[in-house]
Amino acid sequence: MPAAETLSIILASFSFLPPITMRYYSLNRQAATVDFDAATVAGQAPDGGLYFPETIPRFPAGFVERLPQLAPAEVAFTVLQPYVGSTIPATELGRICEETVSFPFPVVPVTARISALELFHGPTLAFKDVGARFMSRCLGYFSRHETRPVTVLVATSGDTGGAVASGFLGVPGVEVVILYPSGRVSPVQEQQLTALGQNIRALEVQGNFDDCQRLVKQAFRDPELLARRRFTSANSINVARWLPQQVYYCYGVAQALAATNQPPVVAVPSGNFGNLCAGLLAYVSGLPVAHFLAACNANAAVPAYLTSGQYAARPAVPTLSNAMDVGDPSNFGRILELFRHEYPVIRDLLSGYSVSDADTSATIRRVHEHTGYLLDPHGAVAYFALEDYLSQQPEARGIFLETAHPVKFPAAVEPAIGQPVPVPTELQALLRQPKRSTLLEPEYEALRTYLLETA
């Protein structure tokens, strides 16, 4: 069967009204289904699988056409309410959405055919502010009557840690433990996740991001730890972190359609693949996108799959775009599930790119010289992929996701442009705070001992 016909059948299967309470099942299919509340608090299913919604709701009739006129919080509420169902009252969910998207998401033209969807205007200057703010407020609501604190255990390759630390700082009844790879996050990123104190603890793992992620997954399967702590995760494995990322695709596509009346190609810097998976979810729900690009660095497990149809995890390698240094992306399983593991369908909708550090640096330099626009290394990877794809599609236009402020990556950006990146005022005070972290060997027993001793 042709891929286009198969895709139509898949999309048609999602075209029904959402239930009152959305249910979530484990991709490992060895655990009971749960509602949004339980999936958020648990983070990961007891069988080690990621939670996935039983149904994919279609956007309401006329929603896409009205996107340019809708307030950001109204868009967020419309997109997310079917996934939340009856677990949060409408008035409370409206407040959560209002606080989640209380900063701008501009689409900024860079060239005649390429624009940047800037996602770094939140409190930690990164796209992950959206998911972290939404999840922290949902978890606060779900935990309002609990007497035992919730421990948010999270691994970060860069921006997740800072966004989670900011989103959960001072939230009553919540303790945050962040694992990050020593020496593999930028100075600003490290400061954002280590300098806040209060209920935020940072564990500096002497390994890579995959080590951090492995340790977190092991902790979620440890019966003794689970008896001592109420765990949840704030990585994009958590549905409350993953699902709200759909909303800024709606904002970006709405602005692109208003400018050109043409569905854009969307290039997404991709590491653990939660961001791209959210965009694909919005597409399945009815958002008009011409094509998606999975823009990766040297960690190219998914681009290799898109070429061969065979997926194989790889050891992570360090790059200039460090937040994407993931050799075995957790959320790729959700993409496979979303499209029923139909490789021809996925290949027709999604193209993969692996961009070298040399090309990343050259792209930052060239774009800055020619247009004045300053890319961060992750945005540069996406820009490179989009520029290459559009060179073969002369009528198409595209947007790329600029996922973090360039100031967070001075080692990658400043040599490329030959000058320092100005530090935003809101960061200056934070950078003067002392770093607070605990060194940890990349062995599970070390993490287990720490969590038991500090319970």
Salt bridges, closest charged atoms under 4 A:
GLU92 OE2 - ARG95 NH2 2.45
GLU99 OE2 - ARG95 NH1 2.91
GLU99 OE1 - ARG137 NE 2.66
GLU118 OE1 - HIS121 NE2 2.86
GLU146 OE2 - ARG230 NH2 3.77
ASP159 OD1 - LYS408 NZ 2.71
GLU175 OE2 - ARG201 NE 3.11
GLU175 OE1 - ARG229 NH1 2.60
GLU190 OE2 - LYS435 NZ 3.02
GLU204 OE1 - LYS435 NZ 3.09
ASP211 OD1 - ARG214 NH2 3.09
ASP222 OD2 - ARG448 NE 2.63
GLU224 OE1 - ARG448 NH2 2.31
GLU337 OE2 - ARG29 NH2 2.39
GLU337 OE1 - HIS341 NE2 3.62
ASP348 OD1 - ARG347 NE 3.85
ASP376 OD2 - HIS378 ND1 2.67
GLU387 OE1 - ARG366 NH2 2.85
